[in-house]
Amino acid sequence: MEDINKSNVYEGSYIPYINKWGKITNCLGILFSFGPAFVLAVIFDIMPPSSAIVTGFISIAGAVGVLWFVEPVSYFPIIGVAGTYMAFMSGNISNLRIPCAAIAQKIANVEPGTNEGSIVAALGMSVSIIVNIVILAVGVFAGSAIVAALPESVVNALNYLLPSLFGAIFVQFAIKKIKLAPVALALGLGLTLSVNAGVFNFIPGGKPTYLVTLGSVFGTIIIASLLYKKKLI
């Protein structure tokens, strides 16, 4: 009965509240993003030619357009509704928000994809956003001086932070689904090597690195579904 009450509160109160304010804040974010361009166009009558706008949009869409669809689908099972609004509003999704959400769920001992997991992910991401703002504020004023004072070996070592972080997250989830871990790893490595070897260069828009994420995510989902139906996992 308690679980039913929690589910009712989550679906009946929490999600509608999150959707309401998530839509408002994200729409405001869009408005503020285009605000400077709107001011230049309306007040100062500075407007690029339509051909330049179309060309720029096509260039951006060709490079990262597929991520507009892949990332929400890929991240939603981990961060839920609230986390999705927060992630795409604050940015730094794959390299900061997702790791913080995953670690928060691990510490709280909740499963991704559950109501509890969604709430804990939102809390973890909230903290990461606050800390991120503080660190950025310090970095704006003192970042260059701090980096300049660091030894060159330390600065070079910072390049390995992101791969190390992704490796730690992979191991964290691999332990929970040990039979699926080799599948996901093989797909990721295979697609990465294929893209680097130029196998998919026939696809327009330059080097299609997005295929690694797309293929790994949906490939793992498909294979996991097949294995589950055969009761192999």
Contacts in CASP RR format, 6 or more apart in sequence:
PFRMAT RR
TARGET T0000
AUTHOR 0000-0000-0000
METHOD contacts of the structure
MODEL  1
MEDINKSNVYEGSYIPYINKWGKITNCLGILFSFGPAFVLAVIFDIMPPS
SAIVTGFISIAGAVGVLWFVEPVSYFPIIGVAGTYMAFMSGNISNLRIPC
AAIAQKIANVEPGTNEGSIVAALGMSVSIIVNIVILAVGVFAGSAIVAAL
PESVVNALNYLLPSLFGAIFVQFAIKKIKLAPVALALGLGLTLSVNAGVF
NFIPGGKPTYLVTLGSVFGTIIIASLLYKKKLI
6 115 0 8 1.000
7 115 0 8 1.000
10 115 0 8 1.000
10 119 0 8 1.000
14 119 0 8 1.000
15 81 0 8 1.000
18 81 0 8 1.000
18 82 0 8 1.000
18 85 0 8 1.000
19 81 0 8 1.000
22 82 0 8 1.000
22 85 0 8 1.000
22 89 0 8 1.000
23 85 0 8 1.000
25 85 0 8 1.000
25 89 0 8 1.000
26 85 0 8 1.000
26 88 0 8 1.000
26 89 0 8 1.000
29 89 0 8 1.000
40 46 0 8 1.000
40 47 0 8 1.000
41 47 0 8 1.000
62 204 0 8 1.000
62 205 0 8 1.000
62 206 0 8 1.000
63 205 0 8 1.000
63 206 0 8 1.000
64 210 0 8 1.000
65 210 0 8 1.000
66 210 0 8 1.000
66 214 0 8 1.000
67 210 0 8 1.000
67 213 0 8 1.000
70 210 0 8 1.000
70 213 0 8 1.000
70 214 0 8 1.000
70 217 0 8 1.000
71 93 0 8 1.000
71 94 0 8 1.000
71 213 0 8 1.000
72 84 0 8 1.000
72 88 0 8 1.000
73 217 0 8 1.000
74 213 0 8 1.000
74 217 0 8 1.000
75 84 0 8 1.000
75 87 0 8 1.000
75 93 0 8 1.000
75 94 0 8 1.000
75 98 0 8 1.000
76 84 0 8 1.000
77 112 0 8 1.000
77 113 0 8 1.000
78 98 0 8 1.000
78 101 0 8 1.000
78 102 0 8 1.000
78 105 0 8 1.000
78 112 0 8 1.000
78 113 0 8 1.000
78 121 0 8 1.000
79 86 0 8 1.000
79 87 0 8 1.000
79 97 0 8 1.000
79 98 0 8 1.000
79 101 0 8 1.000
79 118 0 8 1.000
79 121 0 8 1.000
79 122 0 8 1.000
79 125 0 8 1.000
80 113 0 8 1.000
80 117 0 8 1.000
80 118 0 8 1.000
80 121 0 8 1.000
80 122 0 8 1.000
81 118 0 8 1.000
82 118 0 8 1.000
82 119 0 8 1.000
82 121 0 8 1.000
82 122 0 8 1.000
83 97 0 8 1.000
83 101 0 8 1.000
83 118 0 8 1.000
83 121 0 8 1.000
83 122 0 8 1.000
83 125 0 8 1.000
86 97 0 8 1.000
86 122 0 8 1.000
86 125 0 8 1.000
86 126 0 8 1.000
86 129 0 8 1.000
87 93 0 8 1.000
87 97 0 8 1.000
87 98 0 8 1.000
87 125 0 8 1.000
90 97 0 8 1.000
90 125 0 8 1.000
90 129 0 8 1.000
90 132 0 8 1.000
91 97 0 8 1.000
92 132 0 8 1.000
95 162 0 8 1.000
95 165 0 8 1.000
96 128 0 8 1.000
96 132 0 8 1.000
97 125 0 8 1.000
97 128 0 8 1.000
97 129 0 8 1.000
98 169 0 8 1.000
99 165 0 8 1.000
99 168 0 8 1.000
99 169 0 8 1.000
100 124 0 8 1.000
100 125 0 8 1.000
100 127 0 8 1.000
100 128 0 8 1.000
101 120 0 8 1.000
101 121 0 8 1.000
101 122 0 8 1.000
101 124 0 8 1.000
101 125 0 8 1.000
102 112 0 8 1.000
102 121 0 8 1.000
102 169 0 8 1.000
102 172 0 8 1.000
102 173 0 8 1.000
103 124 0 8 1.000
103 172 0 8 1.000
104 120 0 8 1.000
104 121 0 8 1.000
104 123 0 8 1.000
104 124 0 8 1.000
104 125 0 8 1.000
104 127 0 8 1.000
105 111 0 8 1.000
105 112 0 8 1.000
105 117 0 8 1.000
105 120 0 8 1.000
105 121 0 8 1.000
106 172 0 8 1.000
108 116 0 8 1.000
108 117 0 8 1.000
108 120 0 8 1.000
110 116 0 8 1.000
110 117 0 8 1.000
110 120 0 8 1.000
111 117 0 8 1.000
112 121 0 8 1.000
139 146 0 8 1.000
147 155 0 8 1.000
170 181 0 8 1.000
170 184 0 8 1.000
170 185 0 8 1.000
173 181 0 8 1.000
174 180 0 8 1.000
174 181 0 8 1.000
174 184 0 8 1.000
174 185 0 8 1.000
177 224 0 8 1.000
177 233 0 8 1.000
179 227 0 8 1.000
179 232 0 8 1.000
179 233 0 8 1.000
180 220 0 8 1.000
180 223 0 8 1.000
180 224 0 8 1.000
180 227 0 8 1.000
180 233 0 8 1.000
183 220 0 8 1.000
183 223 0 8 1.000
183 224 0 8 1.000
184 216 0 8 1.000
184 220 0 8 1.000
187 215 0 8 1.000
187 216 0 8 1.000
187 219 0 8 1.000
187 220 0 8 1.000
187 223 0 8 1.000
188 212 0 8 1.000
188 215 0 8 1.000
188 216 0 8 1.000
191 211 0 8 1.000
191 212 0 8 1.000
191 215 0 8 1.000
191 216 0 8 1.000
192 212 0 8 1.000
194 200 0 8 1.000
195 207 0 8 1.000
195 208 0 8 1.000
195 209 0 8 1.000
195 211 0 8 1.000
195 212 0 8 1.000
198 207 0 8 1.000
200 208 0 8 1.000
200 211 0 8 1.000
201 207 0 8 1.000
201 208 0 8 1.000
203 211 0 8 1.000
224 233 0 8 1.000
227 233 0 8 1.000
END
